[in-house]
Amino acid sequence: MKKYSENSFSIKNWNEDDRPREKLLLKGKSSLSNAELIAILISSGNRQESAVDLAKRILKSVDNNINKLAKLNVENLCQFNGIGPAKAISIITALELGKRQRLEEALVAPKINSSKSVFEIMHPILEDLPHEEFWVIYVDNANRIIKKMALSKGGITGTIIDVRILFKIAVELLAVGIILCHNHPSNKLKASDADLKITKKIKNSGDILDIQLLDHVIITKHGYFSFADEGVL
């Protein structure tokens, strides 16, 4: 049987074109797989695996889902041979920076022009929450965002909304329109009876105050449901 030295699996022994760092420099960051990007973060593997193979094994454990990987903590990551606290922290830090970058992009979005834009703004905020949160986006007559805020936080299956507070804030902000948004931790893209009932109540109240309910968007990890798009507003 062929014997391998301790450094046999080192990326340094690979052809230059196959090394993740060199590949990034030569072909750009988009040419790298998720495993190769993680390999750059951890720098080395273990005696049996290269950094890329170790990264592939880590990704396989979370179904190759970056969102699931982002939920692992230091202890979880240190279960993998070759990953110590320093490497685990590097992975967690990189994923957290990516999430914050997405959130900052969403925060500067000045205008709502579709249900998709609502999803892009709210998805980074709501996608990983284990409980429901009900948010309201207040807009002016050009659909520019005046303010967005969490109106209530609830449990796994629901949250309570105070319609009086919702419209009190709308009046104070001189908002012309509002957009409702909440998440479904169950990832079910279907409006519940409670969702339909509170939407109708808010719409009717808005009609009296001349504050238009533009949409109600349900957010899940993988998509969204728009009341306006589906014609149930």
N, C-alpha and C positions, 0 to 999 in steps of 0.2 A: 504494500500500500504506500502510495506517495505521501511523504511527510511535508507538512506546511510549516513554514516559520511563523513566528508571531506577527510579522509584518506582511504576510502574504496577502492579507485582505485590505491592506492600506491603499487608499485612493492614490497615494503618491506613486504606487507601482502601476497604475493604469496608464493607457495611452493618453496623451495630453488632451486630445479632442473629447475624451470621455469623462474627464474630470469636471465635476459640477462648476467649480469656480472658473476654470478656464473656458468651459462651455458658455457660461454667462458672459464673460468678457468677449468671446468671439461671436456668439450668436444672439446675445441679448437675453434678458430675464424671462421673456415669454417662451423661450425654447426649453426651459427646464420643467421637469415634472414636479409634482408636489413633493415626491420623495427626494428628488435632487435638491430642492430648496431646503428641506429639513436637514439633509445631509450636510449642507454648508453650515447650518446652525450648530450641529452637534460635532462637526469636524472629524470625528473618528468613530469607528464602530467598536467591535470587540474581537477576541481571538478567532471567532468563527465567522464573523460577518463584517463586510465593509460598512461604512456609514450609510451608503445608499440602501444596502440590504436591510440594515437595522431600521432605517426610516420606513422602508416598505412594510416591514413587519409591524411597526407601530401603527401605520395607516390602516393596515389590514384589520387590526384589532378594533378599529372604529368604523369598519365598513368603507374605508377610504373617504370618509366624510370629515372635512375640515371643521365643520361646526361641532361635531362630536369630539374631535381632537381638542378643540378649544375649551371643552368642559373638564378635561382631565387636569388634576392638580399635580403637584410635585411628587407626592407619594405614589400616585397612579403611574406616572411616567418612570419613576425609579424602579418599578417592577421589571423593566426591560433590562436585560444584561447589556451593559455598556452605557447606560444612562444614569448619571449621578445627579445630585441636586443642581449643580451648575448648568449642566446641559438641559435639564428639565426647566429650569428658570429661563434659559434662552428661548426655548420653544414657546413657553407660556407668554413671555414678553413680546415676542414677534407676533403671535396671534392676537394679543391684546392691542398692540399698536395698529394692526390691520383693522380691527373692529372699530377703534377710535377714529381712524382715518375715514372709514365709511360713515361714521356718525357725524364727523365734521362736515363732510360733503353734504349730508342731509340737512344739517343745521343752516347752511348758507343758501339752501334752495329758497328763492324769494317768491315763487309763484306756483300756484296749483293749477295745472291745466288738464289733468286727467286722473283717473283712479290709479294709474300706474305711478304717477308722480307722488301720490299719497303713500303708496306702498314703498317706494324708494326712500321716502323720508322717514317713515315709521318702522319699517322692517328692522333696521339695526337696533332700534330701541326695544322692540317687543319680541323679537324672534326667539330669544333664549329664556324668557321668563317662565317660571313654573306655575305662575298664577295669572289670573286675568287682570288687565288694567284697561280702563276706559279713558281715552284721550279725546280732547276737542281741539280742532284747529280753527282759529278765528281768522277770517279774511276780510279784506276791504272790497270795494266794488270792482276792482280789477283782479280779484282772486289772489292778491298778494298777501302773504302770511303776516298777520299782525302779532299773533301769539299762538303757541301751542302748549298745552298743559295736560297733565294727568288729572282727571276729575275724580277718579276713584280707583282703589285697588281692592281686589277681592280674593276669592279662593280659586281652586282648580276649575270649577265649573260656572262661576258667575261673579258678578260684582254689582253693587247698588249705585244708581246714579240719581243725584239730586238735581232735577230739572231746573229748580229755582236758582240754584247757584250757577248752573250753566248759562242761563240767560242774564243773570245779574252781571256776570263778567262780560258777556257779549255787549250789553248796553253800555257798561263802563268803557269798553274799548271802542265803542261806536262801530262794531263789526256789522257788516252787511250780510255776511254769510258764515255758516259754520259747516265743518266736516267732522263727523264722528268717526272714531277709530278704536277698535279694541282687538285683542288677540284671543286666539283659541289655543291654549296649551295642548289640547287633544289633537291639534293639527287637522281637525275636521273643517273643511271649507263649506259649511252649511249654516245658514242663519237659523237659530233656534226660535221657538215661539216667543221667548222672552226678548230676544233681539228684535224681532218684528214689532212686538208690542211697544217697547221703549222708543223705537225709531218713529213709529206712528205718533206717539205722544209728543215727542220732541218736534216733529214736523208740524203738528197742529198748533203747538205753542208758538213756534217760530212764525207761522202764518199770521197769528194775531199781532205779533210784535214787528212784523215786516222784516224778519231776519230769516233768510232762506236756508233751509237744510239742503246742502248741495250733494252730499253723499254720506254713506255710512260704509266704511271699509273694514272687513274682518281680515286680520293678518294671521297667517300661520308661518311656520318655518319655511315652507316650500311654495307659498303662493298667497293669493288673496281673493276675497269675494266682495264685489262692489254692488251695493243695493241699486245705485243709479244705473250701472251697466246692465244689470239683470232685470231692470224695470219693475223693481219691487219697492221703490222709494215712495 
